[in-house]
Amino acid sequence: MSGLFWLSDKQWVKLEPLLPVDTRGRRVDDRRIISGIIHALKSGGRWGDVPAEYGPKKTLYNRYVRWAKRGVWQEIFTSLAASGGPPAEALIDSTHVKAHRSAGGAKGGAYAHAIGVSRGGRNTKVHIIVDAHGRPRVLALSPGNTHDIKPAEAMLDAAKPTVRLLADKAYDSAALPRALAIKNIKAIIPNRSNRKQPYSFDTVTYRRRNVVERTFCRLKDFRRFATRYDRLAATFMATACLAAIVAYWL
């Protein structure tokens, strides 16, 4: 079984209490099935190529999709991310994820499922807020041609940082620092090159912003996060949540 992913005893102790119990009938071994789902997300292979050690491939896929549509994976991520309380320091950023051709064709259209067209072609933008340790606290999706600032305030309301927010110049707007000031949160955001009235910011603290870049690098070790194969936004969000759960919270 070399090269397969298995949830350790320590990881399972944290995860098992958060699994849903309102299901009919007898479920197949949760630990084995979820380990197989995570293996598929890490390897990036087709669901039909998942090793037989994890059980029926259809069972793995159905569990992943069914719980994604119910929001189960997102609820587990939210519970784990909130366990440490509000972060004193938060970092916000986004990354583009290329949408494979198999990600097209969902009902409602690609844009409704967070797939847009930018200079890099069809892609999805993943927005993230992490704490000072790089642990994801909030995740959001948007079409790839959406500006970073649009989901920022709603994400900050969910993350509830208490002291400061670090962000790159894409978040340099009049509204965001003003909203942070109302909450007594210090904004550490560099000036855009076309800003007519530049303001000063803490350049020493801003050096820590690479923490969020390292988080994206780690999440993209999950090949189904690095390239989007899922048609539905709900299932791709499940991939992002599971990657964050395994990489940082278990």
Long-range contacts (C-beta under 8 A, 24 or more apart in sequence): 1-53, 4-35, 4-39, 4-51, 4-53, 4-54, 5-35, 5-38, 5-39, 5-42, 6-35, 7-31, 7-34, 7-35, 7-38, 7-250, 10-250, 11-246, 11-250, 14-80, 14-249, 14-250, 15-76, 15-245, 15-250, 18-75, 18-76, 18-79, 18-80, 19-72, 19-76, 20-67, 20-70, 20-72, 28-55, 28-56, 28-59, 29-55, 33-59, 33-60, 33-63, 34-63, 36-60, 37-63, 37-64, 37-242, 38-242, 38-246, 40-64, 40-224, 41-222, 41-223, 41-224, 41-225, 41-239, 41-242, 41-243, 42-221, 42-222, 42-223, 42-224, 43-223, 44-222, 44-223, 44-224, 44-226, 44-227, 44-229, 64-235, 64-238, 65-235, 67-238, 68-232, 68-234, 68-235, 68-237, 68-238, 69-232, 69-234, 69-235, 71-234, 73-237, 73-238, 73-241, 73-242, 73-245, 74-237, 74-238, 74-241, 76-241, 76-245, 77-136, 77-139, 77-241, 77-242, 77-244, 77-245, 77-249, 80-245, 80-249, 80-250, 81-135, 81-136, 81-137, 81-138, 81-244, 81-249, 82-137, 83-249, 84-131, 84-135, 86-159, 86-160, 86-161, 86-162, 87-131, 87-132, 87-137, 87-159, 87-161, 87-162, 88-132, 88-161, 88-162, 88-163, 88-164, 89-131, 89-132, 89-161, 89-163, 89-164, 89-165, 89-166, 89-208, 90-129, 90-130, 90-131, 90-137, 90-156, 90-159, 90-161, 90-164, 90-165, 90-166, 91-129, 91-130, 91-131, 91-132, 91-165, 91-166, 91-167, 91-208, 91-209, 91-211, 91-212, 92-127, 92-128, 92-129, 92-152, 92-155, 92-156, 92-165, 92-166, 92-167, 92-171, 92-212, 93-127, 93-128, 93-148, 93-167, 93-168, 93-209, 93-212, 93-213, 93-216, 94-125, 94-126, 94-127, 94-128, 94-148, 94-170, 95-125, 95-126, 95-128, 95-216, 95-220, 96-120, 96-123, 96-124, 96-125, 96-126, 96-144, 97-123, 97-124, 97-125, 97-126, 97-225, 97-226, 97-227, 97-228, 98-122, 98-123, 98-227, 98-228, 99-123, 99-124, 99-144, 99-227, 99-228, 100-227, 100-228, 100-229, 102-229, 102-231, 103-228, 103-229, 103-230, 103-231, 103-236, 104-231, 105-231, 106-231, 106-232, 110-143, 111-143, 112-233, 113-231, 113-232, 113-233, 113-236, 114-141, 114-142, 114-143, 114-233, 114-236, 115-143, 115-144, 115-228, 116-142, 116-143, 116-144, 116-145, 116-146, 117-144, 117-145, 118-144, 118-145, 120-144, 123-228, 124-228, 124-236, 126-216, 126-225, 126-240, 127-151, 127-152, 127-155, 128-212, 128-215, 128-216, 129-155, 129-156, 129-158, 129-159, 129-161, 130-211, 130-212, 130-215, 132-208, 132-211, 133-211, 134-211, 134-212, 134-214, 134-215, 134-218, 134-248, 135-215, 135-248, 135-249, 136-215, 136-219, 136-244, 136-248, 139-237, 139-240, 139-241, 139-244, 141-233, 141-236, 141-237, 141-240, 149-173, 149-175, 149-176, 152-176, 153-179, 156-180, 161-185, 164-188, 164-205, 165-189, 166-205, 166-206, 166-208, 166-209, 166-212, 167-209, 168-209, 169-193, 215-248, 218-247, 218-248, 219-243, 219-244, 219-247, 221-247, 222-246, 222-247
